[in-house]
Amino acid sequence: MELMEMHVTGQAVDRRDGALKVTGAATYAAEYRPEAMLYAVAVNARIAHGRARSVDDAAARAVPGVIEVLTPFNAPRLEGRITSPYEEQDNNTGLTALAQPVHVLQDRQVLHYGQEVGVVVATSFEAARHAAMLVRVDYEEASAKLELRDHLDEAFTPEHMMIPIEPDSGRGDVEKAWDEAELKIEAEYETPVEQHATMEPGAAIAEWRDGGVIVHTSTQNVFSVQKAVANTFSLPVEKVRVVCPFIGGGFGCKVGTWAHVHLAVLAAKAVGRPVKLPLSRQQMFFMHGHRPNQLQRWRIAATREGKLAVLDQEILVQTGERRDFVEHTGETTGSTYACPNVRVRHRGVRTNVPGPTIMRAPGSAPGMFALESLMDEMAYKLGLDPIEFRLRNDPEKDPEQDRPWSSKSLRQCWEEGRDRFGWARRTAEPGTMRDGRWRVGYGCATAVYPSMRSKCAARMTLAADGSLLVETAASDIGTGTYTILAQIASDAAGVPLDKVSVRLGDTELPYAPGSGGSWGAMSFGSAVLEAGEALRAEALKLAGDGSPLHGMSNQRVKAAEGRLFAADDPERGETYAELMARAGRDRLSAHAQAEPDDAFMKYGINSFGAGFCEVRIDPDTCEIRVPRFLGVYGIGRVLNPKTARSQLIGGITWGIGMALLEECVLDTRTGHFVNDDLAEYHVPVNADIREVEVHFVDEVEDKLGRLGGKGCGELGIVGAAAAVANAVFHATGVRLRKLPINVGSLAGRI
Ligand code: MOS
């Protein structure tokens, strides 16, 4: 594959949206103000399971400014097609359930605490919020299933996973190999409910116009919202426009569409005016998805020579009665190591908790926490250095599909990281490294994340003044999409970077798959690259007799600084402006759709890396600190070292939070997540994160696309929690298999 020439791409260009965001100039979903807009606040159920017997909304309606109170008793009926979520598979990305219709306020059943049971519409937000608190719902309560461990016997095999994998997979003969194995570990790992905790809460503004609806909402994927709203309200998709140019964090919870969006659309329809419905931070904990609580029952075996013999993983995921999501936690289990006998089983357990969803490296984040902890456990059992044990089992090719890797630099990552981190200083015996009163531990883990790409389109328009507009419906979720697309456009069209502007996040723009699964840069970027080439071809069509470029094909022409020239004779050429002026054109535009080829069938395409962590533990207070974390990654060509590095630092930060802080606590009497705000749900802050170092090895990925890169958005979190847990073991000799690891996990044990 011939790779794009990178000049501007590959440079550490500052984020284009950075200044807009920090100065308040970026407009978020809740910051639009259509004329005559009203405010809506959702009413949430205060039981986990049951039925609404009656509603008393008199006090709410008496609040000055209240226009309407909708509940299942009076809400307009939705005629929307009721589909199985899995009928709504996105043919492009292969993800299911993203455009699931949600029939808000259509029946009186309550299936989880915090479920929407009403919506109040008023002339001010304050009136709507106050009135929402006054809506009295009388419930007929039913017994609720709340704890995963209490209902394991009800585990089911999902018919569909959200991503296109089978719930059960594997190779070899696990039982036979287990019986014959030399070294065995059987262990249970547990990860808690974790919340996306985006800075920007969800919000939606709905405005009906000409039989259609315009929705401003915070989403990673404008087309999934479009389809969900169209399904729910029986509209043709072209009657639904979704707009979202800026997002204050998504992390997976803004890939699908949640009830609040439909509530806003329903309320706006009922009152005949635009309606804004913002979610409170508390509502984010119940109405916007979370990473599910899950148990992993593992058996791992190895030969005395340090070769893996068995990887057997059963995953039990707590899902919701109302909305199923069985996380694909075993997605990378079969492909990370050369192991002849592998079995992965995904099971769901339905309970009365809100519907979970994908979150920050879904699948691999919890899966690799367990696998990479177990690799550490086994390395100690073998008396082998944990890096050496991993390298001995590093597969030459993708062992799951028996096909070559598209590119893989994991060994270089381990070797470079080992030197940079100073792994040689580590003593083998746990509990033997000290610094004054601090117990010191070093831990490491493999990072791996599938690198994907989807069909995407883009349009470019060049104006007579030399400015270039790039348009695609992609989302920039804070990852740098605006910036890297401008860089790619600058190279592809040969227009100076400061002349390029980028528009994103609107269903009226050319199709894009949305941001998620670390596929954004390669999907959107490939479309922009092809649009740039199409623009050059359009320009060449204007090159008549009078042009030095007359008769030249795109293949023989290069472009830079707004000028097209012969590749073998740079003197021969002219500017876009000259070409356009001679042809009497004031605009030139081109559209392209880029699709991945069959590389996915022929190669294992993953991003890889190696993470190293140092912890320090106070032996009296059991306080755990992470003074440094270092990761080395292979992500193909780096499109922008600044934004890519920030992605990896962010991922590592998530991993440290996952290891030590994040846990959403369910009140097992009521089904209420009790720590439902950012004071009580802890994510790392600056004081928690000390030195985080990220390095990239030189690598070119020439199978995934002509940009030469791979995904990196989610890679950093994968394995990071295991690196922390492994360092805690190394410091203390205490193996902790349940996250988060905190003072309580260690108290009385060291
Ligand atoms: Mo990611 S969980 O696909 O936003």
Residues whose N, C-alpha, C, O or C-beta is under 5 A from the ligand:
A	BS01	MOS	F251 G252 I358 M359 R360 A361 P362 S515 G516 G517
